[in-house]
Amino acid sequence: MPVLKPHPPWRRDSMRRGTDVAQSWMTLIAGLLAEPVWLDRHGALVRDPSTPADTMAMSVAAGTVAACGASLLVFGADRAGGYLLDRRRSAQWEQEWAALDAERRHHRQ
């Protein structure tokens, strides 16, 4: 029984032609590099849908940014309040020292 060599689908005859081989390689590479395209109802290109892992990563990132922003806001309010209270205390302390100094000068004379 003779053994028949199977021919690749791009070869129609037993002759090997360079253009057939080149076209088949280009088709193979194009098929490997092709990516799915997502279209909306009107046929316009849209981004591909997110995977559950992408969605989870984005939600964790958004939560982290929100928590950091809120904590920075609270920290800033605390620092601003402390600064304002310190200014007020320093002004009161200055008035008390001025009154004590005036009283002391009065007793010296």
GICOR-V694403 format. One record per pair of residues at least 12 apart in sequence whose ideal C-beta (glycine too) atoms are under 6 Angstrom apart, sorted by sequence separation. I is the first residue (numbers start at 1). GAP is how many residues later the second one is. D is the distance in whole Angstrom. If there is no record, write none. Layout:
i=I gap=GAP d=D
i=I gap=GAP d=D
This chain:
i=10 gap=14 d=4
